[in-house]
Amino acid sequence: MIRSPGPKGHPLHGSWPEFRADPLAFLLDGTLAYGDFFRFRLGLQQCFAVSDPAAILEVFSDREGFTDRTPPHRMQDAYPRSVARLEGAEHLERRRALAPAFQREAVFARVEAAERVVREGLGRLRTGEARAVLPVLEDVALRSASMLLLGDAGERVVERIATELPRVEAWLGHAADDEAAYDKAREALAASIVAAAEHRRAAGSRGATDLLDPLVRAVDAGLMDEQAMIDEVVMMLVTHVPTAAASAWALHELAQRPEVRTRLEEELDALGAQGAAVERAAVLSAVVMETLRLHPPVWVLAREARREFCHGPHTVSAGNEVLVSPYVMQRLPRYWKRPEEFLPERFLPGSPWHEERPSAAFIPFGLGMRKCIGERTAVLQMKLMLAALVRDFRFELPAGYEAGVGGRRPLVPRDGLPILVERRSKTDRRPRDHAAAG
């Protein structure tokens, strides 16, 4: 075995100062300089940044040899009993129980209610001046997530959830400043979820399975307590934050590629892409996928080795961490031509830009048994929001605006993406004969 290449780092701190200053640049530049398997230290912790697709698949399929060490969202510390934090057999059992709620038929059974709250929420956008759009997108994403995840019960509690969950997020970590307000928001959020569960018990499941169905059954059977149910629902709803961030990045990219925006307008005008019809919008899907490639909400996935792991000449010892970065994998020139450019065409079959590549080269939702269970819901929310925005509005970035990027989770445009919004006129929205061309 050989010693994997990598930066020498400081004798005490290792590469921690460089990693902390700009983790995205550190991981990408390190991969380009040292290759698919480079080693570095963060303080006393020995780490390996891996971008070899075969090695990544090995690591993420070895449930016994590696444990999840991806930095948790701060809400996971406050609501720790969700599937995202469970390990081993308990994680698999919970995931299997929840899976029916995320099947295509189940999700699309609730798409009309989700689209309604999307259109209502985006209708509040202020036109005529540049304002941060991210807060509006976060509110809309939370409301639509409530519809898609909680079904008819979500209709009854969406206003309370939309009010209290952001308060909990905002106060979390600052509870000492106003502990009473924080506790009150947590209690109100919990009460709204319990109310939704009570509605489901009283009304029964009507139609496709949603998130409440398996959770209520588990509580009633004594397999889960009420607090665990609350934790699960809260953490599923918290996905509105990365969904909104990715949607904001899509607007940012479309504002800089007016020809792509025009093609998307034409497609949506021709299809009348509303509700489940967004699935037929090929350009819309390509825009979403390319946005997730350039701006994956989670930029690093971490696993800790429980035992020695060997891949080719490289050895990872027990206790070492393996870091896999979707941000890096999705910008590597060996898999993506002109990787820094926004080119939705690469996701359109038949396009000269469309190529087959290893599955591990595109992992915006992770991979393996810990892949985001809500992937289908998040993509549908993005499509609904972007379809409504592009159909009804034109948007423009302020002169000189630079979105920037940093190592926070999720990655968001600077200043919440200030953007100038104007409504499209009815004449702008007439279908054109060539609109459906991909």
Disulfide bonds with the S-S distance in Angstrom:
none
